[in-house]
Amino acid sequence: MPISEKEQQQINAVVARFEASTGVQAVAAIARKADSYPEIPWKAYAIASALAALAVAVVTPFSRAGWNANALGLNAMLIIGTGAVLAIAAALVPFAGRLFLDRHRAELEARQHAKTLFLERELFRTRDRRAVLVLLLRFERLAVVMPDAGLARLLPAAELLALNKSTGALLSSRGAVAAFEHAFGRLELLLSSHGVQPPRVGANELPDEIIVEKGA
């Protein structure tokens, strides 16, 4: 379900508060998917067909029909049909698709999507290169917090990784607004705890409005 106009306004306010309190330029973005994952329906089809074939192999010897022509045709339809149904479900229903999603691949695609967005939106053009992108991906239920060079060397990679995980978990359980509030709130604490005092800028260098993408 796409985020509502009210949710977008709430997220824009979160970004504005973060920038006002830290002096760091920030961009929030949300996308449906990082990639189309064309392999998911095929994986679903293969697994469902294999399980259906196994069930047929177990049940058929005990059935009255046995291995006659009619039974063979029915069994073939059952195997193919089961695979097709699950493949369609995996392609159209996010919950079903996630069952066949390779998490390592999803994390790589999420990070690549964030890098592409960072470059396309020219988030590197801030003074002292102190900007941060927070990207949420609905299908993958992942978050990517990507600071620019002026902040990346000051924020420990392990803490950013932990922030990605906790933000992704909140996206799954409580939605986009709560996830963004957590991400920017935690970032503010991290900046403070590591003694980061970004220079305050007179003008807003990046738009505060959330970027809403359909994704792949």
N, C-alpha and C positions, 0 to 999 in steps of 0.2 A: 504494500500500500504506500503510495507517495506521501511525502510529508505535507501537512496542511500549511496554509498561509500563516496561521497563528503560530505553528511550530517554527516556521522560517523566521518569523519576527522574534521569537524567543531566542533562537540560535544567534541571530544578528546582534541581539542585545548582549549575549554572552561574549561574543567576539569583541564588541565595543568596550565592554567592561574590562576584559583582559588587556586590551591595548592601552586603555586609560591608566591601569594600575601598574603596568610593566614597561610601557614604552616600546614594546615589541610589536611589530606588524604581524597580523594573523589572518589566515583565511580558513574558513570551514567549507568542506565539500562533502557531498554524499552522492553515491552512484548505485545503480541497481546491481551491476556486476562489473568485475574487472576484466572478464573475458567471456566468450560465448561457450567455452568448454564443449566442443562438438563431440568429444569422446564419451560424455556422460550417458546419452541415450543408448549408445552402442554397448557400453558396459552393463547398463541395466538390462538390455535385451539379452546379452550373452548369459548373464547370471540367472535371469528369470527362466530362460529357455533350458539352461542346464539343470536347474532345480526341477522344472516341469518334466524333463526327460528322465531324471532320476526317479521322480514319483511314479511315472508311467512304467518304468522298468521294474519297480517294486510291486506295483499293484496288478499289472497285467497278468502275470502267471497265476494269480489267484482268482481272476475274473472268469466268468462263464464264456465271454466272447473269445478269450485267448488271443491268438495272433492272426485271426482271419482278416480279410481285406477291409471290411467295414471298421473293425477295431483299429487297424493300422492307420486308416484315414482319419479317424476320430482322434487318435493319439497325436498324429502329426499336427492336426489343427489345434489341439490343446497346447502343444509345445510352442508352436509359432505364435498362437494367440496370446499366450501368457507373456512371452517375450515382448510382443508388440505393445500390449497394454502397459507394461511397466516402463517400456521405453518412452511411450507418449507421456506417461505420468512424470517421468524424470525430466522430460523436456519442458513441461508446462507447469508443474507444481514444485515450487522451491524446496519444500520439505523433502519431497521424494528425490529431487536432484542432488541435494546435499548428502544423501546417503551414499552416493557414488562419486563424491568430490574428493580428489586427492588433496589433502590439507597442505602438503608441502608445495604442490603446484599452485594452489590458491594463494598462499603467502607470497610466492614469487610474483604472481600476476598482480597481486594487490600493491606490492612495492613498485613494480614497473608502472602501474597505472598512476601511482602517486608521483613518480619521477616525471612522467609525461605531462601530467597536469601542472606540475611545478614549473616546467619549462614553457609550456604553452601559455600559461598565464603570467609568465615573466615575474615570478615571485622573487627572483634573485636581484631585482633592480632597486631594492631598498637601500637606504644609507647604511653603511657598515655591514650590509648583508645580514641583518638581524630580523628575519621573518620566519614564520612557522606555518606549515600546512597541516591541518588535521582532516584526514579523509576517512569516511566511513563507507563500507561496502555492505549492502543489505544481504545479498545472496550468500556471500562468503561469511558474513557475520564477523568481519575483521575490521580493524582500525589501523591506520598508518599515521604516525606522527613524524613529520619530516621537517626538521629545522634547516635553515640555510647555513652556509659556512660560518658565519659570524657567531652562531649559537651552537652548532654541532660540536665544535671543539670544546665547549664548556659544559655540555650536558652529557653525562655518561651513557654509553650505548646500552648498558644493562638496564638502566632505569627507564630509558625510552622503550626498550623491549617490554618491560613489565607494564608500562603505561599502555602500550598497544594491546596487550592481552586483557588488561582490566577494562579498557574502553570497549573492546570488542565484546566482552562478556556482558557489559551493561547495554550495549546496543541490542543484544539478543534478548535480554530479560526485561529491560525497561524502556527501550526506544531511543530514538536519535537525540532528543533534547537532553535526556539524562546523560547520555554518552558524551555529548559535547561539553556539558557542564562539568563532568568529571575530568575530561581531558584537559580543558583549559584551566580548571581549578588546580589540578595536579601540576600542570606546567608552571603555573604561577608559584607554587610552593617550591618546585625544583629550582627555578631561577633564583628565588630568594635564598634557599639553603646552600646553593653553590656560589653565592656572592655575586651573582650576575646583576649588574646595574646598567641596563641598556640606556643610551642617551635618549632623552625624550625629544620627539620631533614636533615641529610646529604644525605640520600638515599631515593629514592621513594619506599615506603613500599607497595603500592598497584598499580596494573596496571591502566594506564590512559585510556585504550581502552574501549569504551562503550560495555556493555553487551547487546547483542541482543537476546532475547528469543522469541520463538513462543508462549509460554504460554500454557494455557489449551486448 
